[in-house]
Amino acid sequence: MRTASSHPLLREILKATRVAAIACWNALPQSVLSSWPFRKLGKLIHKAHVRWQLRVPGLQITYFLRNEPLLEVLRDLALKLPSGRDWRIISVGCSTGAELYSLLWYLRSARPDLQISAVGVDIADTVVAKARGGEYLRTDDEMRFLSNAMIEAMFDQAVDAIKVKDWLRKDVRWLVADGMDPDLPDLLGSADLVLANNLFLAMSDEKAESFMDNLLRLVSPGGYFVLNGNLDVKTRFVKKTGLVPLIERIEAIHFGDTTKMKWPITPHPSRSKSGVPIGRRGTRRSSSSLLRMVSPNPPRPGPLFPPRGCMFRTA
């Protein structure tokens, strides 16, 4: 069967349609974009796009150093820990391991004195097998953000591939499991940090909130929970559970994932004079909707789509 990506004419038609849609949407006044009908339309477009992504081979893969601002904030948390402390991490929806290995590189490089252990969990056995092996090709999708210097720092040469260094693979377990399993805490135990990024956007609101409830059971008292999802769902979940939002570098984290910088995944951030979005390394402030998620009684979110995930701490 021929897909849109394999048919040049259809691909160009879809591209032109997307460009026209963006132009029309951006031409609308804020009062229209903030109205209830357009907010509902924006959510429908967003969910349809995310679910389409999940059906396209290769788009489900995560990347090494995908969101450096988030990794830097988590590293800074580790820098505050007392020497020699045990620190346990659970990554749910770990995919092929790139995100967890990236985090371990940041943490163990900054705090080699900590006893850091980790568990990566995914429902797909094929990606868990690749994560467990720790072997990748330089041409793999996961490598797209890595410079040659970072590849040298994180990998050793193996036969026909490169392999994550032993000091990063140490004390890491990889398991096939369902994050909705009510017995998940018995299987995994608790953790000081639960990483569940890029999991909930394609789910219904009800399923996403149930998933969040189940994963919260893994977080130790005073621990950290990294998640994303629909803003309304996150706001309701945080109010219900009493989680404390962490707002450090919230905008940098929001726009730190360059794979989410294209419409319709996120509203356009501030732009430079050349038209290039500012956010990953820029200093200009962007949409105030990013800060609304941490308000005790947040107003309706900004014009279009739910913002990127955020960090929370348990009481």
Contacts in CASP RR format, 6 or more apart in sequence:
PFRMAT RR
TARGET T0000
AUTHOR 0000-0000-0000
METHOD contacts of the structure
MODEL  1
MRTASSHPLLREILKATRVAAIACWNALPQSVLSSWPFRKLGKLIHKAHV
RWQLRVPGLQITYFLRNEPLLEVLRDLALKLPSGRDWRIISVGCSTGAEL
YSLLWYLRSARPDLQISAVGVDIADTVVAKARGGEYLRTDDEMRFLSNAM
IEAMFDQAVDAIKVKDWLRKDVRWLVADGMDPDLPDLLGSADLVLANNLF
LAMSDEKAESFMDNLLRLVSPGGYFVLNGNLDVKTRFVKKTGLVPLIERI
EAIHFGDTTKMKWPITPHPSRSKSGVPIGRRGTRRSSSSLLRMVSPNPPR
PGPLFPPRGCMFRTA
4 10 0 8 1.000
4 11 0 8 1.000
4 14 0 8 1.000
5 11 0 8 1.000
5 56 0 8 1.000
18 263 0 8 1.000
22 263 0 8 1.000
25 33 0 8 1.000
25 263 0 8 1.000
25 304 0 8 1.000
26 268 0 8 1.000
28 38 0 8 1.000
30 303 0 8 1.000
32 38 0 8 1.000
33 302 0 8 1.000
33 303 0 8 1.000
33 304 0 8 1.000
34 300 0 8 1.000
34 302 0 8 1.000
34 303 0 8 1.000
38 303 0 8 1.000
39 300 0 8 1.000
39 301 0 8 1.000
39 303 0 8 1.000
39 304 0 8 1.000
42 264 0 8 1.000
42 304 0 8 1.000
42 305 0 8 1.000
43 230 0 8 1.000
43 305 0 8 1.000
43 306 0 8 1.000
45 264 0 8 1.000
45 305 0 8 1.000
46 201 0 8 1.000
46 264 0 8 1.000
46 265 0 8 1.000
46 304 0 8 1.000
46 305 0 8 1.000
46 306 0 8 1.000
47 201 0 8 1.000
47 202 0 8 1.000
49 264 0 8 1.000
49 265 0 8 1.000
50 201 0 8 1.000
50 202 0 8 1.000
50 265 0 8 1.000
51 202 0 8 1.000
53 59 0 8 1.000
53 60 0 8 1.000
53 202 0 8 1.000
54 60 0 8 1.000
54 202 0 8 1.000
58 141 0 8 1.000
60 95 0 8 1.000
61 95 0 8 1.000
61 96 0 8 1.000
61 98 0 8 1.000
61 141 0 8 1.000
61 142 0 8 1.000
62 95 0 8 1.000
62 96 0 8 1.000
62 97 0 8 1.000
62 98 0 8 1.000
62 99 0 8 1.000
62 142 0 8 1.000
62 198 0 8 1.000
63 98 0 8 1.000
63 99 0 8 1.000
63 141 0 8 1.000
63 142 0 8 1.000
63 143 0 8 1.000
63 144 0 8 1.000
63 145 0 8 1.000
63 259 0 8 1.000
64 98 0 8 1.000
64 99 0 8 1.000
64 101 0 8 1.000
64 102 0 8 1.000
64 142 0 8 1.000
64 143 0 8 1.000
64 145 0 8 1.000
64 146 0 8 1.000
64 150 0 8 1.000
64 154 0 8 1.000
65 71 0 8 1.000
65 102 0 8 1.000
65 145 0 8 1.000
65 146 0 8 1.000
65 150 0 8 1.000
66 98 0 8 1.000
66 99 0 8 1.000
66 102 0 8 1.000
66 145 0 8 1.000
66 257 0 8 1.000
66 259 0 8 1.000
67 197 0 8 1.000
67 253 0 8 1.000
67 256 0 8 1.000
67 257 0 8 1.000
68 256 0 8 1.000
68 280 0 8 1.000
69 249 0 8 1.000
69 252 0 8 1.000
69 253 0 8 1.000
69 256 0 8 1.000
69 280 0 8 1.000
70 197 0 8 1.000
70 226 0 8 1.000
70 253 0 8 1.000
70 256 0 8 1.000
70 311 0 8 1.000
71 102 0 8 1.000
71 103 0 8 1.000
71 106 0 8 1.000
72 106 0 8 1.000
72 249 0 8 1.000
73 246 0 8 1.000
73 248 0 8 1.000
73 249 0 8 1.000
73 253 0 8 1.000
73 311 0 8 1.000
74 103 0 8 1.000
74 106 0 8 1.000
74 107 0 8 1.000
74 193 0 8 1.000
74 224 0 8 1.000
74 226 0 8 1.000
74 311 0 8 1.000
75 106 0 8 1.000
75 107 0 8 1.000
75 110 0 8 1.000
76 248 0 8 1.000
77 193 0 8 1.000
77 224 0 8 1.000
78 87 0 8 1.000
78 107 0 8 1.000
78 110 0 8 1.000
78 111 0 8 1.000
78 114 0 8 1.000
78 116 0 8 1.000
79 110 0 8 1.000
79 111 0 8 1.000
81 87 0 8 1.000
81 111 0 8 1.000
81 114 0 8 1.000
83 113 0 8 1.000
83 114 0 8 1.000
84 113 0 8 1.000
84 114 0 8 1.000
84 115 0 8 1.000
85 114 0 8 1.000
85 115 0 8 1.000
86 114 0 8 1.000
86 115 0 8 1.000
86 116 0 8 1.000
86 117 0 8 1.000
87 107 0 8 1.000
87 114 0 8 1.000
87 115 0 8 1.000
87 116 0 8 1.000
87 117 0 8 1.000
87 192 0 8 1.000
87 193 0 8 1.000
88 116 0 8 1.000
88 117 0 8 1.000
88 118 0 8 1.000
88 119 0 8 1.000
88 190 0 8 1.000
88 191 0 8 1.000
88 192 0 8 1.000
88 193 0 8 1.000
88 220 0 8 1.000
89 100 0 8 1.000
89 103 0 8 1.000
89 104 0 8 1.000
89 116 0 8 1.000
89 117 0 8 1.000
89 118 0 8 1.000
89 119 0 8 1.000
89 191 0 8 1.000
89 192 0 8 1.000
89 193 0 8 1.000
89 194 0 8 1.000
89 195 0 8 1.000
90 118 0 8 1.000
90 119 0 8 1.000
90 120 0 8 1.000
90 121 0 8 1.000
90 188 0 8 1.000
90 189 0 8 1.000
90 191 0 8 1.000
90 193 0 8 1.000
90 194 0 8 1.000
90 195 0 8 1.000
90 218 0 8 1.000
91 97 0 8 1.000
91 99 0 8 1.000
91 100 0 8 1.000
91 103 0 8 1.000
91 118 0 8 1.000
91 119 0 8 1.000
91 120 0 8 1.000
91 121 0 8 1.000
91 194 0 8 1.000
91 195 0 8 1.000
91 196 0 8 1.000
92 120 0 8 1.000
92 121 0 8 1.000
92 122 0 8 1.000
92 179 0 8 1.000
92 194 0 8 1.000
92 195 0 8 1.000
92 196 0 8 1.000
92 199 0 8 1.000
92 215 0 8 1.000
92 218 0 8 1.000
93 120 0 8 1.000
93 121 0 8 1.000
93 122 0 8 1.000
93 123 0 8 1.000
93 179 0 8 1.000
93 196 0 8 1.000
93 199 0 8 1.000
94 100 0 8 1.000
94 120 0 8 1.000
94 121 0 8 1.000
94 122 0 8 1.000
94 127 0 8 1.000
94 128 0 8 1.000
94 131 0 8 1.000
94 174 0 8 1.000
95 122 0 8 1.000
95 124 0 8 1.000
95 127 0 8 1.000
95 131 0 8 1.000
96 127 0 8 1.000
96 130 0 8 1.000
96 131 0 8 1.000
96 136 0 8 1.000
96 142 0 8 1.000
97 120 0 8 1.000
97 127 0 8 1.000
97 130 0 8 1.000
97 131 0 8 1.000
97 134 0 8 1.000
97 142 0 8 1.000
97 174 0 8 1.000
98 142 0 8 1.000
99 195 0 8 1.000
99 197 0 8 1.000
100 118 0 8 1.000
100 120 0 8 1.000
100 131 0 8 1.000
100 172 0 8 1.000
100 195 0 8 1.000
101 131 0 8 1.000
101 134 0 8 1.000
101 154 0 8 1.000
101 164 0 8 1.000
101 168 0 8 1.000
101 169 0 8 1.000
103 195 0 8 1.000
104 116 0 8 1.000
104 118 0 8 1.000
104 168 0 8 1.000
104 172 0 8 1.000
105 153 0 8 1.000
105 154 0 8 1.000
105 168 0 8 1.000
107 114 0 8 1.000
107 116 0 8 1.000
108 114 0 8 1.000
108 116 0 8 1.000
108 167 0 8 1.000
108 168 0 8 1.000
115 171 0 8 1.000
116 171 0 8 1.000
117 171 0 8 1.000
117 172 0 8 1.000
118 171 0 8 1.000
118 172 0 8 1.000
118 173 0 8 1.000
119 172 0 8 1.000
119 173 0 8 1.000
119 174 0 8 1.000
119 175 0 8 1.000
119 188 0 8 1.000
119 191 0 8 1.000
120 128 0 8 1.000
120 131 0 8 1.000
120 172 0 8 1.000
120 173 0 8 1.000
120 174 0 8 1.000
120 175 0 8 1.000
121 128 0 8 1.000
121 174 0 8 1.000
121 175 0 8 1.000
121 176 0 8 1.000
121 177 0 8 1.000
121 179 0 8 1.000
121 188 0 8 1.000
122 128 0 8 1.000
122 131 0 8 1.000
122 176 0 8 1.000
122 177 0 8 1.000
123 176 0 8 1.000
123 177 0 8 1.000
123 178 0 8 1.000
123 179 0 8 1.000
124 176 0 8 1.000
125 176 0 8 1.000
128 174 0 8 1.000
128 175 0 8 1.000
128 176 0 8 1.000
130 136 0 8 1.000
131 174 0 8 1.000
132 174 0 8 1.000
133 163 0 8 1.000
134 163 0 8 1.000
134 164 0 8 1.000
134 169 0 8 1.000
135 158 0 8 1.000
135 161 0 8 1.000
135 162 0 8 1.000
135 163 0 8 1.000
135 164 0 8 1.000
136 142 0 8 1.000
136 143 0 8 1.000
136 155 0 8 1.000
136 161 0 8 1.000
136 162 0 8 1.000
136 163 0 8 1.000
136 164 0 8 1.000
137 143 0 8 1.000
137 160 0 8 1.000
137 161 0 8 1.000
137 162 0 8 1.000
138 151 0 8 1.000
138 162 0 8 1.000
143 151 0 8 1.000
145 258 0 8 1.000
146 154 0 8 1.000
151 162 0 8 1.000
154 164 0 8 1.000
154 165 0 8 1.000
154 168 0 8 1.000
155 162 0 8 1.000
155 163 0 8 1.000
155 164 0 8 1.000
155 165 0 8 1.000
156 162 0 8 1.000
156 163 0 8 1.000
156 164 0 8 1.000
156 165 0 8 1.000
156 166 0 8 1.000
157 163 0 8 1.000
175 187 0 8 1.000
175 188 0 8 1.000
177 184 0 8 1.000
177 187 0 8 1.000
177 188 0 8 1.000
178 184 0 8 1.000
179 211 0 8 1.000
179 214 0 8 1.000
179 215 0 8 1.000
180 207 0 8 1.000
180 210 0 8 1.000
180 211 0 8 1.000
180 214 0 8 1.000
181 187 0 8 1.000
181 214 0 8 1.000
182 214 0 8 1.000
184 214 0 8 1.000
184 215 0 8 1.000
184 217 0 8 1.000
184 218 0 8 1.000
185 217 0 8 1.000
185 218 0 8 1.000
188 218 0 8 1.000
189 218 0 8 1.000
190 218 0 8 1.000
190 219 0 8 1.000
190 220 0 8 1.000
191 218 0 8 1.000
191 219 0 8 1.000
191 220 0 8 1.000
191 223 0 8 1.000
192 220 0 8 1.000
192 222 0 8 1.000
192 223 0 8 1.000
192 224 0 8 1.000
193 223 0 8 1.000
193 224 0 8 1.000
193 225 0 8 1.000
193 226 0 8 1.000
194 215 0 8 1.000
194 216 0 8 1.000
194 218 0 8 1.000
194 219 0 8 1.000
194 224 0 8 1.000
194 225 0 8 1.000
194 226 0 8 1.000
195 226 0 8 1.000
196 212 0 8 1.000
196 215 0 8 1.000
196 225 0 8 1.000
196 226 0 8 1.000
196 227 0 8 1.000
197 226 0 8 1.000
197 227 0 8 1.000
197 228 0 8 1.000
197 309 0 8 1.000
198 228 0 8 1.000
199 211 0 8 1.000
199 227 0 8 1.000
199 228 0 8 1.000
200 208 0 8 1.000
200 211 0 8 1.000
200 212 0 8 1.000
200 227 0 8 1.000
200 228 0 8 1.000
200 229 0 8 1.000
200 230 0 8 1.000
200 233 0 8 1.000
201 228 0 8 1.000
201 229 0 8 1.000
201 230 0 8 1.000
201 306 0 8 1.000
203 211 0 8 1.000
205 230 0 8 1.000
205 232 0 8 1.000
205 233 0 8 1.000
208 229 0 8 1.000
208 230 0 8 1.000
208 233 0 8 1.000
209 233 0 8 1.000
209 236 0 8 1.000
209 237 0 8 1.000
212 227 0 8 1.000
212 233 0 8 1.000
212 237 0 8 1.000
213 237 0 8 1.000
213 241 0 8 1.000
215 225 0 8 1.000
215 227 0 8 1.000
216 225 0 8 1.000
216 241 0 8 1.000
216 243 0 8 1.000
216 314 0 8 1.000
219 225 0 8 1.000
219 314 0 8 1.000
220 314 0 8 1.000
221 314 0 8 1.000
221 315 0 8 1.000
222 313 0 8 1.000
222 314 0 8 1.000
222 315 0 8 1.000
223 313 0 8 1.000
223 314 0 8 1.000
224 246 0 8 1.000
224 311 0 8 1.000
224 312 0 8 1.000
224 313 0 8 1.000
224 314 0 8 1.000
225 243 0 8 1.000
225 311 0 8 1.000
225 312 0 8 1.000
225 313 0 8 1.000
225 314 0 8 1.000
226 309 0 8 1.000
226 310 0 8 1.000
226 311 0 8 1.000
226 312 0 8 1.000
227 234 0 8 1.000
227 309 0 8 1.000
227 310 0 8 1.000
227 312 0 8 1.000
228 234 0 8 1.000
228 306 0 8 1.000
228 308 0 8 1.000
228 309 0 8 1.000
228 310 0 8 1.000
229 306 0 8 1.000
229 309 0 8 1.000
230 306 0 8 1.000
231 289 0 8 1.000
231 292 0 8 1.000
231 293 0 8 1.000
231 298 0 8 1.000
231 301 0 8 1.000
231 306 0 8 1.000
231 307 0 8 1.000
232 301 0 8 1.000
232 306 0 8 1.000
234 293 0 8 1.000
234 306 0 8 1.000
234 309 0 8 1.000
234 310 0 8 1.000
235 293 0 8 1.000
235 298 0 8 1.000
237 243 0 8 1.000
238 245 0 8 1.000
238 312 0 8 1.000
242 315 0 8 1.000
243 312 0 8 1.000
243 313 0 8 1.000
243 314 0 8 1.000
243 315 0 8 1.000
244 312 0 8 1.000
244 313 0 8 1.000
244 314 0 8 1.000
244 315 0 8 1.000
245 293 0 8 1.000
245 294 0 8 1.000
245 310 0 8 1.000
245 311 0 8 1.000
245 312 0 8 1.000
246 310 0 8 1.000
246 311 0 8 1.000
246 312 0 8 1.000
246 313 0 8 1.000
247 291 0 8 1.000
247 294 0 8 1.000
248 311 0 8 1.000
250 290 0 8 1.000
250 291 0 8 1.000
250 294 0 8 1.000
250 310 0 8 1.000
251 279 0 8 1.000
251 285 0 8 1.000
251 286 0 8 1.000
251 290 0 8 1.000
252 279 0 8 1.000
252 280 0 8 1.000
253 308 0 8 1.000
253 309 0 8 1.000
253 310 0 8 1.000
253 311 0 8 1.000
254 266 0 8 1.000
254 286 0 8 1.000
254 290 0 8 1.000
254 307 0 8 1.000
254 308 0 8 1.000
254 309 0 8 1.000
254 310 0 8 1.000
255 261 0 8 1.000
255 266 0 8 1.000
255 269 0 8 1.000
255 277 0 8 1.000
255 279 0 8 1.000
255 280 0 8 1.000
255 286 0 8 1.000
255 308 0 8 1.000
256 279 0 8 1.000
256 280 0 8 1.000
256 308 0 8 1.000
257 308 0 8 1.000
258 280 0 8 1.000
260 266 0 8 1.000
260 308 0 8 1.000
261 269 0 8 1.000
261 277 0 8 1.000
264 304 0 8 1.000
264 305 0 8 1.000
265 305 0 8 1.000
266 304 0 8 1.000
266 305 0 8 1.000
266 307 0 8 1.000
266 308 0 8 1.000
267 287 0 8 1.000
267 289 0 8 1.000
267 302 0 8 1.000
267 303 0 8 1.000
267 304 0 8 1.000
267 305 0 8 1.000
268 277 0 8 1.000
269 277 0 8 1.000
269 278 0 8 1.000
269 279 0 8 1.000
269 286 0 8 1.000
269 287 0 8 1.000
270 277 0 8 1.000
270 278 0 8 1.000
270 279 0 8 1.000
270 284 0 8 1.000
270 285 0 8 1.000
270 286 0 8 1.000
271 277 0 8 1.000
271 278 0 8 1.000
272 278 0 8 1.000
272 284 0 8 1.000
278 284 0 8 1.000
278 286 0 8 1.000
279 286 0 8 1.000
287 302 0 8 1.000
287 307 0 8 1.000
289 301 0 8 1.000
289 302 0 8 1.000
289 303 0 8 1.000
289 307 0 8 1.000
290 307 0 8 1.000
292 298 0 8 1.000
292 299 0 8 1.000
292 301 0 8 1.000
292 302 0 8 1.000
293 301 0 8 1.000
293 307 0 8 1.000
293 310 0 8 1.000
294 310 0 8 1.000
301 307 0 8 1.000
END
